[in-house]
């Protein structure tokens, strides 16, 4: 009896969720989206393929990182610095794992009382513990995989959309809506992009920790929601343009990270400037004027629930663009004023070991540390309180 009642509830919920008025303008139904005479339209069930594809991408990713990514890192000279390990401390470790990597002053005072350490010793512990979570080699391999995907996706999408009228004139995206057939190239591209964002969420707990992890979770969730609604409501044209605008900046971002981890500083700085210009232009100019403006003012039919969801999430996405642009412009300012590119505040920046943060026993251990990898080893010198690689 309970099983039958539960099935009926699920059936009613399913029928309510897929009501015509939620997904289409007034006067249109799901029957208008049925394939006929060789013409194909988007169907929600098509997106079920993204679930197994996401797991396949995870397998491909880890295979790539452990083979091609590793070899590429050796070619580019990426090395992992041997860092001082934080001494075992159950109380600090528990706080580090469950609450914060960087405790506030009040939290630090409480931890100091619990552990019987000085404030300086506790700060040093968190400093070393954070750096243990950020190996260069792992970060390089992750970035190389994302670079490969975004590079392939961008140029694949560009090839797919190049001959479309609405690619060159976004204001025509809604001409002929709702009866806009789905082309096989756009269908495959959509599935691949959505599967990729699913895979990013699946692997997020195991990836290198970032300062903006929560912002990335929000971004991936918003991206998946936008792709889902744009596909189901047949807003595929505007959705495809959104994907293309995002992929080009991500290509430059991941390339910049790769060269940064490999310590190709000149190349990294050039790419950083190019990335900053493209990001600001794409996300703060093109996206609001071509994507949001078109969706708001060139959609001519009566708005419906799916349309409002699209607008809402496009605005949330724009809010994330403004958030990241602030940090990018801060880095550009640092680059101009200090003549150097600061740590990437959008990403997983690594802290420098400083002599002021060392306790006396740690100073003695640090003198004997050597830098090594699987092919060679070089002596490390202490200069101005920092570890630097002897050339």
C-alpha positions as CSV (number, residue, x, y, z in Angstrom):
1,X,0.0,0.0,0.0
2,X,2.8,2.4,1.0
3,X,4.7,1.5,-2.1
4,X,1.7,2.2,-4.3
5,X,1.2,5.6,-2.6
6,X,4.8,6.5,-3.0
7,X,4.7,5.6,-6.7
8,X,1.6,7.7,-7.2
9,X,3.3,10.7,-5.5
10,X,6.3,10.3,-7.7
11,X,4.1,10.1,-10.8
12,X,2.2,13.3,-9.8
13,X,5.4,15.1,-9.1
14,X,6.8,14.0,-12.5
15,X,3.7,15.2,-14.3
16,X,3.7,18.5,-12.4
17,X,7.4,19.2,-13.1
18,X,7.0,18.7,-16.8
19,X,3.8,20.7,-17.3
20,X,3.8,22.5,-20.6
21,X,3.4,26.0,-19.1
22,X,6.7,25.6,-17.1
23,X,8.8,24.9,-20.2
24,X,7.2,26.7,-23.1
25,X,5.3,29.9,-24.0
26,X,1.6,29.9,-23.9
27,X,0.0,27.9,-26.7
28,X,2.9,25.5,-27.1
29,X,3.2,21.9,-25.7
30,X,5.6,19.0,-25.7
31,X,3.9,17.7,-28.8
32,X,5.3,20.7,-30.7
33,X,8.8,19.4,-30.0
34,X,8.3,16.0,-31.4
35,X,10.6,14.9,-34.2
36,X,9.0,14.8,-37.6
37,X,10.1,14.5,-41.3
38,X,13.8,14.2,-40.4
39,X,13.7,17.3,-38.2
40,X,15.1,16.8,-34.7
41,X,14.3,18.9,-31.6
42,X,15.8,18.8,-28.1
43,X,14.3,16.3,-25.7
44,X,15.0,16.2,-21.9
45,X,15.7,12.5,-22.0
46,X,18.7,13.2,-24.3
47,X,20.6,14.7,-21.3
48,X,20.5,11.3,-19.4
49,X,23.6,10.5,-21.5
50,X,25.6,13.1,-19.6
51,X,25.6,10.9,-16.4
52,X,27.6,7.9,-17.8
53,X,29.7,10.4,-20.0
54,X,30.7,12.2,-16.8
55,X,32.1,9.0,-15.3
56,X,33.9,8.3,-18.6
57,X,35.4,11.7,-18.5
58,X,36.7,11.1,-15.0
59,X,38.4,7.9,-16.1
60,X,39.9,9.7,-19.1
61,X,41.0,12.6,-17.0
62,X,42.9,10.5,-14.4
63,X,44.4,8.4,-17.2
64,X,45.6,11.6,-19.0
65,X,47.0,13.1,-15.8
66,X,49.0,10.0,-14.9
67,X,50.5,9.5,-18.4
68,X,50.5,12.5,-20.7
69,X,50.2,15.1,-17.9
70,X,53.2,13.6,-16.1
71,X,55.4,13.4,-19.2
72,X,54.4,17.0,-20.2
73,X,55.3,18.2,-16.7
74,X,58.8,16.7,-17.0
75,X,59.3,18.3,-20.4
76,X,58.4,21.7,-19.0
77,X,60.5,21.3,-15.9
78,X,57.8,21.1,-13.3
79,X,59.1,20.1,-9.9
80,X,57.6,19.6,-6.5
81,X,59.4,21.4,-3.7
82,X,60.1,19.3,-0.6
83,X,58.4,21.2,2.2
84,X,58.5,21.0,5.9
85,X,55.7,18.8,7.2
86,X,53.5,20.0,10.0
87,X,54.1,18.1,13.2
88,X,51.2,15.7,14.2
89,X,48.7,17.5,16.2
90,X,45.2,16.0,16.5
91,X,43.4,19.2,17.6
92,X,44.9,21.4,14.8
93,X,44.4,18.7,12.2
94,X,40.7,18.3,13.1
95,X,40.2,22.0,12.8
96,X,42.1,22.1,9.5
97,X,40.0,19.3,8.0
98,X,36.6,20.3,9.2
99,X,36.5,24.1,9.7
100,X,39.2,26.2,8.0
101,X,42.7,26.2,6.6
102,X,43.3,29.7,7.8
103,X,41.8,30.3,11.3
104,X,40.8,33.7,12.5
105,X,42.4,35.4,15.4
106,X,39.7,34.3,17.9
107,X,39.8,30.7,16.7
108,X,43.6,30.7,16.8
109,X,43.6,31.9,20.4
110,X,41.2,29.0,21.4
111,X,43.3,26.5,19.6
112,X,46.5,27.7,21.3
113,X,44.9,27.2,24.7
114,X,43.8,23.7,23.7
115,X,47.2,22.6,22.3
116,X,49.6,24.4,24.7
117,X,51.4,26.2,21.8
118,X,52.3,29.8,21.2
119,X,50.3,31.8,18.6
120,X,53.4,31.8,16.4
121,X,53.8,28.1,16.6
122,X,50.2,27.6,15.7
123,X,50.5,30.0,12.7
124,X,53.5,28.0,11.5
125,X,51.7,24.8,11.8
126,X,48.8,26.0,9.6
127,X,51.3,27.5,7.2
128,X,53.1,24.2,6.7
129,X,49.9,22.2,6.6
130,X,48.4,24.4,3.9
131,X,51.5,23.9,1.7
132,X,51.3,20.2,2.1
133,X,48.0,20.2,0.2
134,X,49.3,22.1,-2.8
135,X,51.9,20.1,-4.8
136,X,53.0,21.8,-8.0
137,X,53.0,18.6,-10.0
138,X,49.4,17.8,-9.1
139,X,48.2,21.3,-9.9
140,X,50.0,21.2,-13.3
141,X,48.4,17.9,-14.3
142,X,44.9,19.2,-13.3
143,X,45.4,22.3,-15.3
144,X,46.8,20.4,-18.3
145,X,43.6,18.3,-18.4
146,X,41.3,21.3,-18.2
147,X,43.4,23.1,-20.8
148,X,43.0,20.2,-23.2
149,X,39.3,20.0,-22.7
150,X,38.6,23.7,-23.0
151,X,40.9,24.0,-26.0
152,X,39.1,21.1,-27.8
153,X,35.7,22.4,-26.7
154,X,36.3,25.9,-27.8
155,X,37.6,25.1,-31.3
156,X,35.0,22.4,-31.7
157,X,32.2,24.8,-30.8
158,X,33.7,27.5,-33.0
159,X,33.7,25.1,-36.0
160,X,30.2,24.1,-35.2
161,X,28.8,27.6,-34.9
162,X,30.9,29.5,-37.5
163,X,28.3,29.2,-40.3
164,X,25.3,30.1,-38.2
165,X,23.7,33.5,-38.7
166,X,23.0,33.9,-35.0
167,X,26.6,33.3,-34.2
168,X,27.5,36.6,-36.0
169,X,24.2,38.4,-35.0
170,X,23.2,37.2,-31.5
171,X,20.0,39.3,-31.7
172,X,18.6,36.8,-34.1
173,X,18.9,33.9,-31.6
174,X,15.2,33.8,-31.0
175,X,14.0,34.2,-34.6
176,X,11.7,31.3,-35.4
177,X,11.6,30.2,-31.8
178,X,10.2,27.6,-30.7
179,X,10.6,25.7,-34.0
180,X,14.4,25.8,-34.2
181,X,15.8,22.3,-35.2
182,X,18.6,20.8,-33.2
183,X,21.8,20.1,-35.2
184,X,23.8,17.1,-34.4
185,X,27.0,19.1,-33.9
186,X,25.4,21.3,-31.2
187,X,23.8,18.3,-29.6
188,X,27.1,16.5,-29.2
189,X,28.8,19.7,-28.0
190,X,26.1,20.3,-25.4
191,X,26.4,16.7,-24.1
192,X,30.1,17.0,-23.8
193,X,30.1,20.3,-22.0
194,X,27.4,19.3,-19.5
195,X,29.2,16.0,-18.9
196,X,32.4,17.8,-18.2
197,X,30.8,20.1,-15.6
198,X,29.3,17.0,-13.9
199,X,32.7,15.5,-13.8
200,X,34.2,18.6,-12.2
201,X,31.6,18.4,-9.4
202,X,32.4,14.7,-9.0
203,X,36.1,15.2,-8.6
204,X,36.0,18.5,-6.7
205,X,36.5,16.9,-3.2
206,X,39.7,15.2,-4.5
207,X,41.2,18.1,-6.4
208,X,43.7,20.6,-5.1
209,X,42.0,22.9,-2.6
210,X,41.3,26.4,-3.8
211,X,40.6,29.7,-2.1
212,X,37.4,30.1,-4.1
213,X,36.1,26.5,-3.9
214,X,32.6,27.6,-3.0
215,X,32.5,30.0,-5.9
216,X,33.5,27.2,-8.2
217,X,30.7,25.0,-6.8
218,X,28.2,27.7,-7.4
219,X,29.6,28.3,-10.9
220,X,29.4,24.6,-11.9
221,X,25.9,24.3,-10.5
222,X,24.8,27.5,-12.4
223,X,26.4,26.3,-15.6
224,X,24.7,22.9,-15.4
225,X,21.3,24.5,-14.6
226,X,21.6,26.9,-17.5
227,X,22.5,24.1,-19.9
228,X,19.7,22.0,-18.7
229,X,17.0,24.7,-19.0
230,X,18.4,26.1,-22.3
231,X,18.3,22.6,-23.8
232,X,14.8,21.6,-22.5
233,X,13.3,25.0,-23.5
234,X,15.1,25.0,-26.8
235,X,17.1,28.1,-25.9
236,X,20.1,26.2,-27.5
237,X,21.3,29.1,-29.6
238,X,21.8,31.5,-26.7
239,X,23.1,28.7,-24.6
240,X,25.7,27.8,-27.2
241,X,27.0,31.4,-27.4
242,X,27.3,31.4,-23.6
243,X,29.4,28.3,-23.6
244,X,31.7,29.6,-26.4
245,X,32.3,32.9,-24.5
246,X,33.3,31.0,-21.4
247,X,35.6,28.4,-23.0
248,X,38.0,30.9,-24.6
249,X,38.9,32.6,-21.3
250,X,39.2,29.2,-19.6
251,X,41.7,28.1,-22.3
252,X,43.9,31.1,-21.5
253,X,43.5,30.7,-17.7
254,X,44.6,27.1,-17.7
255,X,47.5,27.7,-20.1
256,X,48.7,30.6,-17.8
257,X,48.6,28.3,-14.8
258,X,50.6,25.6,-16.5
259,X,53.4,28.0,-17.4
260,X,53.2,29.5,-13.9
261,X,53.7,26.0,-12.3
262,X,56.6,25.3,-14.7
263,X,58.1,28.7,-13.6
264,X,58.2,30.0,-17.2
265,X,57.7,33.4,-15.8
266,X,57.9,35.5,-18.9
267,X,55.5,33.3,-20.8
268,X,53.2,33.2,-17.8
269,X,53.1,37.0,-17.4
270,X,52.4,37.5,-21.1
271,X,49.5,35.0,-21.0
272,X,48.3,36.6,-17.8
273,X,47.9,40.0,-19.5
274,X,46.2,38.4,-22.5
275,X,43.9,36.4,-20.3
276,X,43.0,39.5,-18.2
277,X,42.1,41.5,-21.3
278,X,40.0,38.7,-22.8
279,X,38.3,37.9,-19.6
280,X,37.2,41.5,-18.9
281,X,36.1,42.0,-22.5
282,X,34.2,38.7,-22.7
283,X,32.7,38.6,-19.2
284,X,32.0,42.3,-18.5
285,X,31.3,43.6,-22.0
286,X,30.2,40.8,-24.5
287,X,28.3,38.7,-22.0
288,X,25.9,41.4,-20.7
289,X,25.6,43.2,-24.0
290,X,25.2,40.2,-26.3
291,X,23.8,37.4,-24.1
292,X,21.8,39.0,-21.3
293,X,20.6,41.9,-23.5
294,X,19.5,39.6,-26.2
295,X,17.6,37.3,-23.8
296,X,15.9,40.3,-22.1
297,X,15.0,42.5,-25.1
298,X,14.9,40.3,-28.2
299,X,12.8,37.4,-26.9
300,X,9.4,38.3,-28.4
301,X,7.0,35.6,-27.0
302,X,5.3,35.6,-23.7
303,X,7.7,34.9,-20.8
304,X,7.3,31.6,-18.9
305,X,8.8,29.8,-16.0
306,X,11.8,28.3,-17.9
307,X,12.6,31.8,-19.4
308,X,12.6,33.4,-15.9
309,X,15.0,30.6,-14.6
310,X,17.3,31.3,-17.6
311,X,17.4,35.0,-16.9
312,X,18.0,34.5,-13.1
313,X,20.9,32.2,-13.6
314,X,22.4,34.3,-16.3
315,X,22.4,37.2,-13.8
316,X,24.0,35.0,-11.1
317,X,26.7,34.0,-13.6
318,X,27.3,37.7,-14.3
319,X,27.7,38.3,-10.6
320,X,30.4,35.6,-10.5
321,X,32.1,37.4,-13.4
322,X,32.1,40.6,-11.5
323,X,33.5,38.8,-8.4
324,X,36.4,37.2,-10.3
325,X,37.0,40.4,-12.3
326,X,37.7,42.3,-9.1
327,X,40.5,39.8,-8.2
328,X,41.9,39.8,-11.7
329,X,42.0,43.6,-11.8
330,X,43.7,43.5,-8.3
331,X,46.4,41.2,-9.8
332,X,46.8,43.5,-12.8
333,X,47.3,46.4,-10.4
334,X,49.9,44.4,-8.5
335,X,51.6,43.5,-11.8
336,X,51.8,47.1,-12.9
337,X,52.8,48.6,-9.5
338,X,55.1,45.8,-8.3
339,X,56.3,44.7,-11.7
340,X,55.3,41.1,-10.9
341,X,52.3,38.8,-11.1
342,X,51.0,38.0,-7.7
343,X,49.6,34.6,-6.8
344,X,46.5,33.8,-8.7
345,X,43.7,34.7,-6.3
346,X,41.2,32.9,-8.5
347,X,43.0,29.6,-7.9
348,X,45.1,27.4,-5.7
349,X,47.9,29.8,-4.7
350,X,50.9,28.4,-2.8
351,X,52.5,30.1,0.2
352,X,56.2,30.8,0.5
353,X,58.2,29.5,3.5
354,X,59.6,32.4,5.5
355,X,62.3,32.2,8.2
356,X,60.2,34.3,10.6
357,X,57.7,31.5,10.7
358,X,60.1,28.8,11.7
359,X,60.7,27.5,15.2
360,X,64.3,26.8,16.2
361,X,64.2,23.0,15.6
362,X,62.6,23.6,12.2
363,X,65.4,26.0,11.3
364,X,68.0,23.2,11.9
365,X,66.0,20.7,9.8
366,X,65.5,23.2,7.0
367,X,69.3,23.6,6.5
368,X,69.6,20.0,5.4
369,X,66.6,20.0,3.0
370,X,67.4,19.3,-0.6
371,X,65.3,19.8,-3.7
372,X,64.8,16.6,-5.8
373,X,62.7,15.0,-8.4
374,X,62.8,11.7,-10.4
375,X,65.5,12.9,-12.8
376,X,67.8,15.2,-10.9
377,X,68.4,17.1,-7.6
378,X,69.7,20.6,-7.0
379,X,70.9,22.3,-3.8
380,X,68.5,24.7,-2.2
381,X,70.0,27.9,-0.6
382,X,68.4,30.1,2.0
383,X,68.4,33.7,0.8
384,X,66.7,36.6,2.6
385,X,64.8,34.1,4.7
386,X,63.4,32.1,1.8
387,X,64.2,28.9,0.0
388,X,65.4,29.6,-3.5
389,X,66.6,27.2,-6.2
390,X,70.3,27.4,-6.9
391,X,70.9,27.9,-10.6
